[in-house]
């Protein structure tokens, strides 16, 4: 089994299709799974697991060459509005 430098630098164990070539399609699939699982756990009031998968999504998105918009931005904005209603600042 060979690992490309891209994978080794980030300690991610994605199998390479060929030496020096990272399987970015597998990385994108993992990103989609992390997003799905984050929302699934949030809907079930599993806040710890939501945090885990949301952090995983952010980490995987950081590794991708083409960044995706953050799907959790609307949740963050709603939390900021709620905090402002309580008189707190971020």
Residue pairs with C-beta under 8 A, 6 or more apart in sequence:
1 15
2 16
2 18
2 19
3 13
3 15
3 16
4 16
4 19
4 20
4 21
4 22
5 20
6 22
7 13
7 14
7 16
7 22
10 63
12 27
12 63
14 22
14 23
14 26
14 27
15 23
15 26
16 22
16 23
17 23
24 64
24 65
27 60
27 63
27 64
28 64
30 60
31 57
31 60
31 61
31 64
31 68
34 53
34 54
34 56
34 57
34 60
35 53
35 57
35 71
37 49
37 53
38 50
38 53
38 54
38 56
38 57
38 71
38 72
39 50
39 71
41 47
41 49
41 50
41 52
41 53
42 50
42 75
54 72
57 71
57 72
58 70
61 67
61 68
61 70
80 90
83 89
83 90
